[in-house]
């Protein structure tokens, strides 16, 4: 299950003496977040409700103390995490903290403020509690394990041994806990060079597996098959590409050759615990032995461990799941199913389009025809209609919108290039978009450029990015789908296309878009917008553009979103402002920005959303038609133009990809208008689906 999906089973208890806009705001927020919400008006009903369901989150109204004693109520419930007080009160919060509250919410009935507060609580306190409960469950499993397990701190002090350890090795916990590893006798049967062999292997970051002798309390040596795995822990001093670690060791690894072995996990081969779970055990154990501050730090470290592509890959359930979701995920997040017949359709690469010299008209921004200029008057508004511009420009919206937006952001000044060069570049880039595609054409590129520019004007985004980042984002948005063939990566891989072969079936289209963009730009001085910038600046800009274009590839969607939430949103929620200045986090912001701009259609005004839905559906229908003609695997069977329900496909897309991503982006950039459009559009598609309609719009009355 994706980490960012809401915990739909999360139980929320609202304790409000009377109904008002504040209680209604939290009710609405619970409904939007899919949380199960209960309301209590009196202390008695609150306690009865809580004892029945044991809610994960309790919100108690402290504004009207004459109705009930919030402090006393919180002690009875023990899980309260929020209270409300008017902003004008100056009273100390210490009595409430002592009573068990650990979060203060200043009265604010704005629905989105309530919603964002719930999300922060969910991703902070609530999930932290779930992780600790999971840690306790894992340690219960360790206690019952038949394998001998020992846990040490980074300074080699033994912190834990399980009952199996005591039984096998003959020691009691009291004889070992608190002692250093070097104080425990080692077996002499190990070969003299064994420790050096192990150390050499681990220094390279590799696992070591083999025979190791451990010494029991009675002096006997026992032979064990062990696997030694390098892991990252918290607070270590090991000078490596890692930052140090805590130790989790089995009793078969009594080696204590100082500076290396004490930094790694050593487990018996037949312990059925994965590498990642052992890491989590290690860190949670350290947190449990420490003060509240290390608990928080350890949980942050847990999030670090979870940052791997595999863990963020979507885990769909049975084949009975919604086929629209299955097909969307299969079509957008895989690299295709290879055919074994050899009957492959060759989707060949084409040479970039050149613009005839008489069509290159490097005029200034002031020379844009009035009719076209009029359609771009509100281009800085989210409700800007790119389809009006498409019609006014005869399907050449990217050049004109690009000129205006790049001028607004001072791109020519930054790149030190003439406006004529920029216009030539925009024209040749637009010429390499396929106007025959119903969706992936230059209008989509213009739409993504518009969304990118809109996001760049948001205060939090401006605080995070430098001018070179803004220029990179605008260029990346412009070129991110250049020469898109109107087919998915899966199709190209299944078809054995030249592009798939060139890029080894990996991020095929995104790699092609980025490479072709620089090929087009640098081959002719007339459109080389990078010609006059310094070499190092060009390298930095180039890498940023490539990274952003590659971030639009969907196989790493959940990884990008989760990294953004864990590295940026969560620290910001805890008022850690320094996260905005980190180079690594700037990269995460840029990736999230272009990802949201790329698939923002469900967050557009309803008529624009419907138009985009029709266009992407038509492109998928055309792909399915071609797959059937060519005898290729049908990547998304539900996108059959004769049977497909467009509302169902949109509902699945919003549920699976859009909601969590834009919740996170909204929490960062503050985009209530987008979230309102998203809510309206989702309800629109739901309404059509409930009427069992398959079309974009209801039939005429």
Secondary structure, 3 states (H helix, E strand, C coil): CCCCCCCCCCEEEEECCCCCHHHHHHHHHHHHCCCEEEEECCHHHHHHHHHHHCCCEEEEECCCCCCCCHHHHHHHHCCEEEEEECCCCCCCCHHHHHHCCCCEEECCCCHHHHHHHHHHHHHHHHHHHHHHHHHHHHHHHHHHCCCCEEEECCCCEEEEECHHHHHHHCCCHHHHCCCEHHHCCCCCCCCCCHHHHHHHHHHCCCCEEEEEEEECCCCCEEEEEEEEEECCCCCCCCCCCCCCCCEEEECCCCCCCCCCHHHEEEEECCCCCCHHHHHHHHHHHHHHCCCHHHHHHHHHHHHHHCCCHHHHCCCCCCCCCCHHHHHHHHHHHCCCCCCCCCCCCCCCCCCCCCCCHHHCCCCCHHHCCHHHHHHCCCCCCCCCCHHHHHHHCCCCHHHHHHHHHHHHCCHHHHHCCCHHHHHHHHHHHHHCCCCCCCCCCHHHHHHHHHHHHHHHCCHHHHHHCCHHHHHHHHHHHHHCCCCCCCCCHHHHHHCCCHHHHHCCCCCHHHHHHHHHHHHHHHCCHHHCCCCCCCHHHHHHHHHHHHHHHHHCCHHHHHHHHHHHHHHHHHHHHCCCHHHHHCHHHHHHHHHHHHHHHHCCHHHCCHHHHHHHHHHHHHHHHHHHHHHHHHCCCCCCCCCCCCCCCHHHHHHHHHHHHHHHHHHHHHHHHCCHHHHHHHHHHHHHHHHHHHCCCCCCCCCCC
